[in-house]
């Protein structure tokens, strides 16, 4: 057994440093029509007119500063109801909620994300404990 009280501080030479947390950059589309930007995505894209585009099979999304009149502006909360996004995803038989994770593209106000695939291809179910009386 070690005599911890008599050990010197020099014997503890390996310093443990925490890793730098990486903020998740994602966009979540719910079946109710809500599109929610994570805080890091919202930092770049709220309060400016943006366009939301999907690729042909809806495996990727792009949210970029609008270049035309067809745009949407996210409020400070980063949440906005956009029913058309849900319609497009439903037409492509994408299960909800849909989460795209990705990154900002350069210095421009442009974010691209790839759809995370749920291995069961069905919405995740959560269970709740029921308190018995």
C-alpha positions as CSV (number, residue, x, y, z in Angstrom):
1,X,0.0,0.0,0.0
2,X,1.2,3.5,-0.9
3,X,2.0,6.0,1.9
4,X,0.1,8.9,0.3
5,X,0.9,11.3,3.1
6,X,4.6,11.0,2.7
7,X,4.7,11.3,-1.1
8,X,6.2,14.5,-2.5
9,X,4.4,16.7,-5.0
10,X,7.1,16.0,-7.6
11,X,6.0,12.4,-7.7
12,X,2.7,13.6,-9.2
13,X,4.3,14.7,-12.5
14,X,1.7,13.8,-15.1
15,X,-0.8,16.7,-15.5
16,X,-4.2,15.9,-16.8
17,X,-5.6,18.7,-18.9
18,X,-9.3,18.8,-20.1
19,X,-9.9,18.6,-23.8
20,X,-11.2,21.7,-25.4
21,X,-15.0,21.2,-25.9
22,X,-16.1,21.4,-29.5
23,X,-19.5,23.1,-29.9
24,X,-21.8,20.9,-31.9
25,X,-22.9,22.6,-35.2
26,X,-26.2,21.1,-36.1
27,X,-29.6,21.9,-37.5
28,X,-32.7,19.9,-36.3
29,X,-35.9,19.7,-38.3
30,X,-39.0,18.5,-36.4
31,X,-42.1,17.1,-37.8
32,X,-44.1,20.1,-36.4
33,X,-42.2,22.3,-38.8
34,X,-39.7,23.8,-36.4
35,X,-36.2,24.2,-37.7
36,X,-33.7,24.8,-34.9
37,X,-30.2,26.0,-35.3
38,X,-27.6,25.0,-32.7
39,X,-26.0,28.0,-30.9
40,X,-22.8,27.9,-33.0
41,X,-24.8,27.9,-36.2
42,X,-27.1,30.6,-34.9
43,X,-24.1,32.9,-34.1
44,X,-23.5,33.3,-37.9
45,X,-27.0,32.9,-39.4
46,X,-29.6,34.7,-37.2
47,X,-31.1,38.0,-38.1
48,X,-29.9,37.8,-41.7
49,X,-32.0,36.7,-44.7
50,X,-30.9,33.1,-45.6
51,X,-32.0,30.4,-48.0
52,X,-32.3,26.8,-47.0
53,X,-31.5,24.2,-49.7
54,X,-31.4,20.4,-49.7
55,X,-29.4,18.2,-52.1
56,X,-31.5,15.9,-54.4
57,X,-31.8,13.0,-51.9
58,X,-32.0,15.2,-48.8
59,X,-28.8,13.8,-47.3
60,X,-27.3,17.3,-47.0
61,X,-28.6,20.8,-46.3
62,X,-27.1,24.2,-46.9
63,X,-28.1,27.4,-45.1
64,X,-26.6,30.5,-46.7
65,X,-27.0,34.2,-46.9
66,X,-29.8,34.9,-49.4
67,X,-29.0,36.0,-52.9
68,X,-32.6,36.5,-54.0
69,X,-36.0,37.5,-52.6
70,X,-36.9,33.9,-51.5
71,X,-35.5,33.9,-48.0
72,X,-36.2,33.3,-44.3
73,X,-34.8,35.2,-41.3
74,X,-34.1,33.3,-38.1
75,X,-34.8,35.1,-34.8
76,X,-32.2,35.4,-32.0
77,X,-33.5,32.1,-30.6
78,X,-32.4,30.2,-33.8
79,X,-35.9,28.5,-34.1
80,X,-38.3,29.1,-36.9
81,X,-41.4,27.3,-38.2
82,X,-40.8,26.4,-41.9
83,X,-43.5,23.9,-43.0
84,X,-42.1,23.7,-46.5
85,X,-38.9,22.0,-45.2
86,X,-41.0,19.3,-43.5
87,X,-43.0,18.8,-46.8
88,X,-39.8,18.2,-48.8
89,X,-38.4,15.8,-46.2
90,X,-41.7,13.9,-46.0
91,X,-41.8,13.6,-49.8
92,X,-38.4,12.0,-49.6
93,X,-39.5,9.6,-46.8
94,X,-37.0,11.0,-44.3
95,X,-37.9,9.9,-40.7
96,X,-38.3,12.7,-38.1
97,X,-36.7,14.4,-36.3
98,X,-34.0,15.0,-38.9
99,X,-30.6,16.2,-37.6
100,X,-28.0,17.6,-39.9
101,X,-24.5,18.0,-38.5
102,X,-21.8,20.0,-40.3
103,X,-19.7,23.1,-40.3
104,X,-19.4,26.7,-41.5
105,X,-17.9,27.1,-45.0
106,X,-15.2,29.7,-44.9
107,X,-15.8,33.2,-43.6
108,X,-19.0,33.5,-45.5
109,X,-22.4,33.2,-43.9
110,X,-22.8,29.6,-45.2
111,X,-23.3,26.4,-43.3
112,X,-23.6,22.9,-44.7
113,X,-24.6,19.7,-42.9
114,X,-24.9,16.0,-43.5
115,X,-28.0,14.1,-42.3
116,X,-27.3,11.8,-39.4
117,X,-28.7,8.4,-40.1
118,X,-30.8,6.7,-37.4
119,X,-29.7,3.0,-37.7
120,X,-33.3,1.8,-37.1
121,X,-34.6,4.3,-39.7
122,X,-37.4,5.2,-37.2
123,X,-37.7,8.0,-34.6
124,X,-35.9,7.2,-31.4
125,X,-38.3,6.3,-28.6
126,X,-37.7,7.5,-25.1
127,X,-39.0,5.7,-22.0
128,X,-40.1,7.4,-18.8
129,X,-40.3,5.9,-15.4
130,X,-43.8,6.0,-13.9
131,X,-44.0,6.7,-10.2
132,X,-46.3,4.3,-8.5
133,X,-48.6,5.8,-5.8
